Amino acid sequence: MKNRMIRCLIALALGVVTASPAMAAPEYILSLNLAIAPIHNRWTKALKPWADEIEKRSEGRIVIEPYFAQAISKQAEVVESVRTGIADIGEATFTVGGLGRYPFHEQLLNLVRPGNCTVDPVTLVSGLHEAFPEQAAADIKGTKLLFLEGHSMGMLIGTRDKPVTRLEDLKGMKIGVSGGGIRVERVKALGATVVGITIPDMYMSLEKGVIDGAVIDGDVLISRKLGDIIKHMTLLNMGGSVFYCVMNPQSYENLPPDLRKVIDDVSADFAPAVMKEFWDTMQYASMEKWMKEQGGQVHVLSAEDYAKADAMVEPTYAEWVEFSKGKGLPAEDILAKFRELETGCMKPWADSPAAGLASR
């Protein structure tokens, strides 16, 4: 609600503000800073339903006004835009802006063992929030956390022509990995040659043969058309990303108590359910579509290979511990708690829903 004139000018330039004389004007218009485009699945299938539910439960008194494609700030600055009041609300991933920007969250889901499928990432991350509230809050200091999201299934290894059906097949393959940190080290530990590359550049790099494959999630097979080139997906969990949605505390306090309760209730009960359904549905549905329409194949490794992969990446956790300790985190305790929570939030690939894809 602060800096309203600046946002109105942005809105007029983007054409996102429309007038409807048939509808009563809302009492509160809350800006939502998004890095994604208005056609992005995360907006249309998850965030928009959440925003619509707030409008519905507030009986139209609150309207959430989205600003797409980094119109308010760069993705790495979303938290800062909310903290300073340039935006009322912001949603993005913690895995932007370089390592160390969000030390608690940025690599959390990279601690998963390769032999496990990520089934319930939000419960896992929420459990870590409860165990380490001070450290978790530091990443979003000066904002109010509304809800968390996370990659279901995990980031897998997709390849062009050569299927990875045994762990040794990865040796010497050039695999594109976005971002940095221990995800890169995990892929190296499994014997592949890592090529650092951004998600937008992966299509051309795959097409030109610069890389043999890439660490990706199932959704980008369709949303970024990587399924045109990638023909094999191997169920090896290389990690994942945690997403956040935060609100400016003053914007929150400026609402009357009944409307603050609407924000709290929708973010506590509706948001987790719709986000989990989105991530679960999109990951699996995208892979099924890719298999049906583009002939893609999903491969599951042997129990022996999964045990071997888990052992091969073990040294990378020590690297994460040392890095995180340098950022002032109780890293050994966080890793121990992660392992405790992992048992209820992860499943071996053979027992996961994804294994059904490999049997088709």
Salt bridges, closest charged atoms under 4 A:
GLU27 OE2 - ARG61 NE 2.91
ASP52 OD2 - LYS48 NZ 2.89
GLU53 OE2 - ARG57 NE 2.86
GLU77 OE2 - ARG101 NH2 2.79
GLU80 OE1 - ARG83 NH1 2.31
ASP88 OD2 - ARG4 NH2 3.94
ASP88 OD2 - ARG7 NH2 3.30
GLU91 OE2 - ARG42 NE 2.87
ASP139 OD2 - HIS105 ND1 2.66
GLU149 OE1 - ARG42 NE 3.96
GLU168 OE2 - ARG166 NH1 2.99
ASP169 OD1 - ARG166 NH2 3.49
GLU185 OE2 - LYS188 NZ 3.81
ASP217 OD1 - HIS151 NE2 3.79
ASP258 OD2 - ARG61 NH1 2.59
ASP264 OD1 - LYS144 NZ 3.61
ASP265 OD2 - LYS261 NZ 2.59
ASP269 OD1 - ARG57 NH2 3.14
ASP280 OD2 - LYS276 NZ 2.94
GLU288 OE2 - ARG360 NH2 3.22
GLU293 OE2 - LYS289 NZ 3.03
GLU322 OE2 - LYS325 NZ 3.84
GLU332 OE2 - LYS325 NZ 3.34
GLU340 OE2 - LYS337 NZ 3.07
GLU342 OE1 - ARG113 NH1 3.02
GLU342 OE1 - ARG339 NH1 3.03
